[in-house]
Protein backbone atom coordinates (compact mmCIF):
# COMPACT_ATOMS: atom_id res chain seq x y z
CA UNK A 1 0.00 0.00 0.00
CA UNK A 2 2.82 2.42 0.85
CA UNK A 3 4.55 1.70 -2.48
CA UNK A 4 1.26 2.26 -4.34
CA UNK A 5 0.69 5.57 -2.57
CA UNK A 6 4.18 6.77 -3.38
CA UNK A 7 3.69 5.82 -7.03
CA UNK A 8 0.47 7.82 -7.22
CA UNK A 9 2.21 10.82 -5.68
CA UNK A 10 5.05 10.50 -8.19
CA UNK A 11 2.67 10.39 -11.13
CA UNK A 12 0.87 13.47 -9.85
CA UNK A 13 4.16 15.31 -9.34
CA UNK A 14 5.41 14.39 -12.80
CA UNK A 15 2.18 15.49 -14.43
CA UNK A 16 2.20 18.86 -12.65
CA UNK A 17 5.81 19.51 -13.61
CA UNK A 18 5.33 18.57 -17.25
CA UNK A 19 2.13 20.55 -17.68
CA UNK A 20 2.75 23.77 -15.85
CA UNK A 21 5.92 24.48 -13.89
CA UNK A 22 8.25 25.82 -16.56
CA UNK A 23 9.48 28.45 -14.14
CA UNK A 24 10.79 25.76 -11.80
CA UNK A 25 12.62 24.13 -14.68
CA UNK A 26 14.29 27.32 -15.92
CA UNK A 27 15.34 28.47 -12.45
CA UNK A 28 17.37 25.36 -11.62
CA UNK A 29 18.31 24.02 -15.06
CA UNK A 30 22.04 23.58 -15.60
CA UNK A 31 23.90 23.51 -18.89
CA UNK A 32 26.04 20.37 -19.01
CA UNK A 33 29.72 21.00 -19.67
CA UNK A 34 30.74 18.64 -22.45
CA UNK A 35 33.42 18.37 -25.10
CA UNK A 36 37.21 18.80 -24.96
CA UNK A 37 39.27 20.51 -22.21
CA UNK A 38 39.68 24.29 -21.94
CA UNK A 39 42.37 25.75 -24.20
CA UNK A 40 41.66 23.26 -26.97
CA UNK A 41 41.72 25.86 -29.76
CA UNK A 42 45.39 26.76 -29.25
CA UNK A 43 46.23 23.06 -28.71
CA UNK A 44 44.70 22.15 -32.07
CA UNK A 45 46.60 24.92 -33.84
CA UNK A 46 49.99 24.12 -32.29
CA UNK A 47 52.64 22.47 -34.50
CA UNK A 48 55.51 22.84 -32.04
CA UNK A 49 56.29 19.11 -32.37
CA UNK A 50 56.07 19.24 -36.16
CA UNK A 51 52.63 17.66 -36.47
CA UNK A 52 49.07 17.91 -35.16
CA UNK A 53 48.56 17.14 -31.50
CA UNK A 54 45.99 14.43 -30.67
CA UNK A 55 42.47 15.88 -30.64
CA UNK A 56 40.48 14.61 -27.59
CA UNK A 57 37.29 14.68 -29.67
CA UNK A 58 38.77 12.31 -32.27
CA UNK A 59 41.11 10.01 -30.36
CA UNK A 60 40.62 7.63 -27.45
CA UNK A 61 42.43 7.80 -24.09
CA UNK A 62 44.44 4.76 -25.23
CA UNK A 63 45.68 6.74 -28.24
CA UNK A 64 46.50 9.70 -26.00
CA UNK A 65 48.62 7.41 -23.81
CA UNK A 66 50.44 6.06 -26.86
CA UNK A 67 51.16 9.61 -28.03
CA UNK A 68 52.75 10.64 -24.74
CA UNK A 69 54.70 7.37 -24.54
CA UNK A 70 56.42 8.42 -27.76
CA UNK A 71 57.52 11.83 -26.44
CA UNK A 72 60.78 12.75 -24.78
CA UNK A 73 60.84 14.35 -21.34
CA UNK A 74 61.62 17.71 -22.97
CA UNK A 75 58.66 17.41 -25.35
CA UNK A 76 56.29 16.52 -22.51
CA UNK A 77 57.48 19.51 -20.50
CA UNK A 78 57.05 21.77 -23.51
CA UNK A 79 53.42 20.75 -23.93
CA UNK A 80 52.78 21.12 -20.20
CA UNK A 81 54.04 24.71 -20.18
CA UNK A 82 52.30 25.70 -23.42
CA UNK A 83 48.98 23.95 -22.73
CA UNK A 84 48.56 23.33 -19.01
CA UNK A 85 44.76 23.43 -19.13
CA UNK A 86 44.61 20.79 -21.85
CA UNK A 87 47.28 18.47 -20.46
CA UNK A 88 45.79 18.64 -16.96
CA UNK A 89 42.42 17.43 -18.21
CA UNK A 90 43.54 15.11 -20.99
CA UNK A 91 42.34 11.59 -20.22
CA UNK A 92 45.12 9.15 -21.04
CA UNK A 93 47.96 11.61 -20.37
CA UNK A 94 50.45 10.48 -17.68
CA UNK A 95 49.06 11.26 -14.26
CA UNK A 96 52.34 12.80 -13.04
CA UNK A 97 52.17 15.25 -15.95
CA UNK A 98 48.53 16.04 -15.16
CA UNK A 99 49.37 16.82 -11.53
CA UNK A 100 52.00 19.34 -12.60
CA UNK A 101 49.80 20.86 -15.29
CA UNK A 102 46.91 21.41 -12.90
CA UNK A 103 49.20 22.88 -10.25
CA UNK A 104 50.36 25.37 -12.89
CA UNK A 105 46.79 26.16 -13.99
CA UNK A 106 45.65 26.66 -10.38
CA UNK A 107 48.65 28.88 -9.61
CA UNK A 108 47.50 31.28 -12.31
CA UNK A 109 43.75 31.07 -11.60
CA UNK A 110 42.35 34.35 -10.29
CA UNK A 111 39.09 32.97 -8.90
CA UNK A 112 39.17 32.94 -5.06
CA UNK A 113 36.96 29.84 -5.03
CA UNK A 114 39.93 27.78 -6.18
CA UNK A 115 42.69 29.06 -3.92
CA UNK A 116 42.48 26.11 -1.54
CA UNK A 117 42.90 23.68 -4.43
CA UNK A 118 46.34 25.19 -5.11
CA UNK A 119 47.67 24.29 -1.65
CA UNK A 120 51.04 22.45 -1.73
CA UNK A 121 50.81 18.68 -1.59
CA UNK A 122 47.39 18.32 -3.17
CA UNK A 123 47.19 15.91 -6.10
CA UNK A 124 44.75 17.52 -8.53
CA UNK A 125 44.15 15.16 -11.45
CA UNK A 126 41.65 17.39 -13.26
CA UNK A 127 40.72 21.06 -13.03
CA UNK A 128 38.35 22.84 -15.37
CA UNK A 129 37.29 26.36 -14.27
CA UNK A 130 34.59 26.78 -16.90
CA UNK A 131 31.02 27.17 -15.67
CA UNK A 132 30.70 26.07 -12.05
CA UNK A 133 34.05 24.30 -12.33
CA UNK A 134 35.03 20.64 -12.21
CA UNK A 135 37.84 18.96 -10.30
CA UNK A 136 39.29 15.56 -9.38
CA UNK A 137 41.66 14.96 -6.47
CA UNK A 138 43.71 11.88 -5.58
CA UNK A 139 44.29 10.49 -2.08
CA UNK A 140 47.15 8.03 -1.87
CA UNK A 141 49.72 7.04 -4.47
CA UNK A 142 47.92 6.16 -7.69
CA UNK A 143 51.06 4.92 -9.42
CA UNK A 144 51.89 2.29 -6.80
CA UNK A 145 48.37 1.40 -5.62
CA UNK A 146 47.23 -2.19 -6.09
CA UNK A 147 43.60 -1.12 -5.77
CA UNK A 148 42.02 2.14 -6.96
CA UNK A 149 38.60 3.62 -6.15
CA UNK A 150 36.69 6.53 -7.69
CA UNK A 151 34.03 8.46 -5.74
CA UNK A 152 31.27 10.00 -7.89
CA UNK A 153 29.23 12.59 -5.92
CA UNK A 154 25.68 13.81 -6.46
CA UNK A 155 23.91 17.16 -6.63
CA UNK A 156 25.36 20.55 -5.64
CA UNK A 157 28.98 19.51 -6.17
CA UNK A 158 31.45 21.48 -8.29
CA UNK A 159 34.94 22.97 -8.04
CA UNK A 160 33.66 25.91 -6.04
CA UNK A 161 31.99 23.78 -3.35
CA UNK A 162 34.58 20.98 -3.42
CA UNK A 163 36.32 22.05 -0.21
CA UNK A 164 33.25 22.99 1.80
CA UNK A 165 33.60 22.18 5.50
CA UNK A 166 29.92 21.55 6.22
CA UNK A 167 29.10 17.83 6.21
CA UNK A 168 32.76 17.08 5.53
CA UNK A 169 32.24 13.34 5.13
CA UNK A 170 29.54 14.04 2.55
CA UNK A 171 31.70 16.31 0.39
CA UNK A 172 33.74 14.60 -2.36
CA UNK A 173 37.21 15.01 -0.80
CA UNK A 174 35.87 14.02 2.61
CA UNK A 175 34.34 10.82 1.22
CA UNK A 176 37.52 9.96 -0.66
CA UNK A 177 39.84 10.81 2.23
CA UNK A 178 37.99 8.72 4.81
CA UNK A 179 37.66 5.80 2.39
CA UNK A 180 41.40 5.88 1.71
CA UNK A 181 42.21 6.05 5.41
CA UNK A 182 39.91 3.11 6.13
CA UNK A 183 41.11 1.01 3.18
CA UNK A 184 44.76 1.51 4.10
CA UNK A 185 48.07 0.82 2.41
CA UNK A 186 48.16 -0.22 -1.21
CA UNK A 187 45.02 1.72 -2.12
CA UNK A 188 44.29 5.10 -3.69
CA UNK A 189 40.99 6.96 -3.96
CA UNK A 190 39.93 9.68 -6.40
CA UNK A 191 37.26 12.25 -5.60
CA UNK A 192 35.80 12.93 -9.05
CA UNK A 193 33.59 16.03 -9.33
CA UNK A 194 34.00 15.87 -13.08
CA UNK A 195 30.50 16.45 -14.42
CA UNK A 196 27.80 19.11 -14.21
CA UNK A 197 25.61 18.17 -11.25
CA UNK A 198 22.05 19.32 -10.53
CA UNK A 199 21.60 22.30 -8.22
CA UNK A 200 18.99 21.88 -5.51
CA UNK A 201 15.83 19.83 -5.87
CA UNK A 202 14.37 20.45 -9.28
CA UNK A 203 13.77 18.87 -12.64
CA UNK A 204 17.51 18.40 -13.25
CA UNK A 205 17.70 16.13 -10.21
CA UNK A 206 14.62 14.18 -11.33
CA UNK A 207 15.74 13.56 -14.93
CA UNK A 208 18.68 11.82 -16.56
CA UNK A 209 19.82 14.68 -18.81
CA UNK A 210 22.84 15.74 -16.76
CA UNK A 211 23.58 12.13 -15.83
CA UNK A 212 23.83 11.15 -19.49
CA UNK A 213 26.46 13.83 -20.10
CA UNK A 214 28.21 12.85 -16.87
CA UNK A 215 28.27 9.17 -17.84
CA UNK A 216 30.26 9.95 -20.98
CA UNK A 217 32.77 11.99 -18.99
CA UNK A 218 33.09 9.30 -16.31
CA UNK A 219 33.68 6.60 -18.91
CA UNK A 220 36.45 8.58 -20.60
CA UNK A 221 38.04 9.51 -17.26
CA UNK A 222 38.26 5.89 -16.10
CA UNK A 223 39.42 4.70 -19.51
CA UNK A 224 42.21 7.25 -19.20
CA UNK A 225 43.27 5.74 -15.86
CA UNK A 226 43.41 2.19 -17.18
CA UNK A 227 45.16 3.32 -20.38
CA UNK A 228 47.85 4.87 -18.17
CA UNK A 229 48.44 1.47 -16.58
CA UNK A 230 46.30 1.77 -13.45
CA UNK A 231 44.06 -1.11 -12.28
CA UNK A 232 40.34 -1.09 -12.97
CA UNK A 233 38.72 0.81 -10.09
CA UNK A 234 35.87 0.24 -7.71
CA UNK A 235 33.41 3.10 -8.30
CA UNK A 236 31.43 4.53 -5.36
CA UNK A 237 28.39 6.50 -6.51
CA UNK A 238 26.49 8.75 -4.11
CA UNK A 239 22.95 10.05 -4.66
CA UNK A 240 22.55 11.51 -8.19
CA UNK A 241 26.03 10.15 -8.90
CA UNK A 242 24.46 6.68 -8.90
CA UNK A 243 22.29 7.76 -11.85
CA UNK A 244 25.50 8.68 -13.68
CA UNK A 245 27.02 5.30 -12.80
CA UNK A 246 23.91 3.43 -13.85
CA UNK A 247 23.94 5.00 -17.30
CA UNK A 248 27.69 4.38 -17.68
CA UNK A 249 27.71 0.87 -16.19
CA UNK A 250 27.64 -1.12 -19.42
CA UNK A 251 30.82 0.51 -20.71
CA UNK A 252 32.76 1.23 -17.51
CA UNK A 253 35.93 -0.79 -16.88
CA UNK A 254 35.29 -1.34 -13.15
CA UNK A 255 35.57 -4.15 -10.63
CA UNK A 256 32.70 -2.90 -8.46
CA UNK A 257 29.86 -0.39 -8.61
CA UNK A 258 28.74 0.74 -5.15
CA UNK A 259 25.69 2.98 -4.88
CA UNK A 260 24.67 4.75 -1.69
CA UNK A 261 21.71 7.00 -1.01
CA UNK A 262 20.58 6.24 -4.56
CA UNK A 263 17.35 7.55 -6.14
CA UNK A 264 17.71 4.78 -8.76
CA UNK A 265 20.10 3.80 -11.53
CA UNK A 266 17.69 4.03 -14.50
CA UNK A 267 17.64 0.24 -14.63
CA UNK A 268 15.08 -2.30 -13.41
CA UNK A 269 17.70 -4.64 -11.97
CA UNK A 270 21.39 -5.52 -11.98
CA UNK A 271 21.07 -7.52 -15.19
CA UNK A 272 19.74 -4.44 -17.00
CA UNK A 273 22.94 -2.56 -16.10
CA UNK A 274 24.86 -4.93 -18.41
CA UNK A 275 27.99 -4.77 -16.32
CA UNK A 276 30.50 -7.40 -15.29
CA UNK A 277 31.25 -5.41 -12.13
CA UNK A 278 29.90 -6.50 -8.77
CA UNK A 279 27.01 -4.20 -7.82
CA UNK A 280 26.46 -3.09 -4.21
CA UNK A 281 23.81 -0.85 -2.64
CA UNK A 282 23.44 0.95 0.70
CA UNK A 283 20.68 3.10 2.17
CA UNK A 284 20.53 4.47 5.69
CA UNK A 285 17.19 4.23 7.53
CA UNK A 286 17.29 8.00 8.16
CA UNK A 287 18.19 8.94 4.59
CA UNK A 288 15.55 11.25 3.05
CA UNK A 289 16.15 9.54 -0.30
CA UNK A 290 13.80 6.82 0.94
CA UNK A 291 10.93 9.30 0.47
CA UNK A 292 11.72 9.65 -3.24
CA UNK A 293 9.34 7.41 -5.22
CA UNK A 294 11.15 4.61 -7.06
CA UNK A 295 9.40 5.14 -10.38
CA UNK A 296 9.96 6.58 -13.85
CA UNK A 297 7.19 8.54 -15.50
CA UNK A 298 7.17 11.18 -18.25
CA UNK A 299 10.96 11.33 -18.11
CA UNK A 300 11.04 11.96 -14.35
CA UNK A 301 12.37 9.61 -11.68
CA UNK A 302 15.16 7.08 -11.83
CA UNK A 303 13.42 3.74 -11.34
CA UNK A 304 13.90 0.83 -8.98
CA UNK A 305 15.54 1.35 -5.59
CA UNK A 306 18.89 -0.50 -5.84
CA UNK A 307 18.49 -1.71 -2.24
CA UNK A 308 15.28 -3.57 -3.11
CA UNK A 309 15.89 -7.32 -3.04
CA UNK A 310 14.36 -7.63 -6.50
CA UNK A 311 17.05 -5.36 -7.93
CA UNK A 312 19.69 -7.98 -7.18
CA UNK A 313 22.52 -5.87 -5.75
CA UNK A 314 24.63 -6.99 -2.82
CA UNK A 315 23.45 -5.15 0.28
CA UNK A 316 25.81 -3.00 2.32
CA UNK A 317 24.70 -2.57 5.95
CA UNK A 318 24.10 1.09 6.74
CA UNK A 319 22.00 1.03 9.89
CA UNK A 320 24.33 3.36 11.78
CA UNK A 321 24.87 5.86 8.96
CA UNK A 322 23.08 9.12 9.63
CA UNK A 323 21.04 10.89 6.97
CA UNK A 324 21.95 11.30 3.34
CA UNK A 325 25.61 12.24 3.85
CA UNK A 326 26.72 9.88 6.63
CA UNK A 327 27.81 6.77 4.73
CA UNK A 328 31.54 7.54 4.93
CA UNK A 329 31.54 8.72 8.55
CA UNK A 330 34.36 7.06 10.53
CA UNK A 331 33.22 4.12 12.63
CA UNK A 332 30.14 3.28 10.56
CA UNK A 333 29.42 -0.21 9.29
CA UNK A 334 28.98 1.14 5.79
CA UNK A 335 32.49 2.63 5.74
CA UNK A 336 33.94 -0.64 7.06
CA UNK A 337 32.36 -2.57 4.19
CA UNK A 338 33.28 0.11 1.65
CA UNK A 339 36.90 -0.21 2.79
CA UNK A 340 36.75 -3.96 2.24
CA UNK A 341 35.46 -3.42 -1.28
CA UNK A 342 38.18 -0.83 -1.91
CA UNK A 343 40.78 -3.38 -0.79
CA UNK A 344 39.30 -6.00 -3.11
CA UNK A 345 37.81 -8.27 -0.46
CA UNK A 346 35.83 -11.08 -2.08
CA UNK A 347 32.67 -10.44 -0.11
CA UNK A 348 33.13 -6.89 1.08
CA UNK A 349 34.02 -8.16 4.55
CA UNK A 350 30.57 -8.53 6.01
CA UNK A 351 28.18 -7.31 3.33
CA UNK A 352 24.83 -9.04 2.99
CA UNK A 353 24.01 -11.04 -0.11
BELMO-V581961 format. One line per field, one symbol per residue. ss: DSSP state (2 for helix, 1 for strand, 0 for the rest). psi: psi as a letter, one per 30 degrees, with the letter a starting at -180 (. if undefined). burial: # if it has 9 or more other ideal C-beta (glycine too) atoms within 8 Angstrom, else .. A space follows every 10 residues. Layout:
ss->???
psi->???
burial->???
This chain:
ss->0222222222 2222222222 0222222200 0000000002 2222200000 0000000000 2222222220 0022222222 2202222000 0000222222 2222222000 0222222200 0011111100 0001111110 0000001111 1100000000 0000000222 0222222222 2220001111 1110000000 0022220022 2222222222 2222222000 0011111102 2222222222 2001111111 0000000002 2220000111 1100000222 2000001001 0000000022 2001100000 0000000000 0022222222 2220000000 010
psi->eeeeeeeeee eeeeeeeefg heeeefefkk jkjlallkgf eeeefkhfgg lklkjfffll eeeeeeeefg lleeeeeeee efheeeefgj kflkeeeeee eeeeeeffkg kffgeffgkk fkijfkjjfk bfkklkkkka jeefkfkklk kjlblgkaef gegkfkheff leeeeeeeee eeeakglkkk jjigljllka jaeefflgee eeeeeeeeee eeeeeeeggl lklkkkjkbf ffeeeeffef gkjkekkjkk hkflghkele effhkflkkl kkkkfgkfff fkkilkkhfk lgakkffkef eglkkkkgfg kkafggfgkk fleeeeeeee effgkeggig ll.
burial->.....##.## #.######.. ...##..### .##...#### .###.#..#. ..####.... #####.##.. #...##.### .######### #####.#### ######..#. ...#..##.. ..#######. ..######## .#..#.#### #########. ##......## ########## .##...#### #########. .#######.# ########## ########.# #.######## #########. .#.####### #######.## ..#.#.#.## ####..#.#. ..#####..# #######... #.######.. #.##.####. .######### ####...### #..
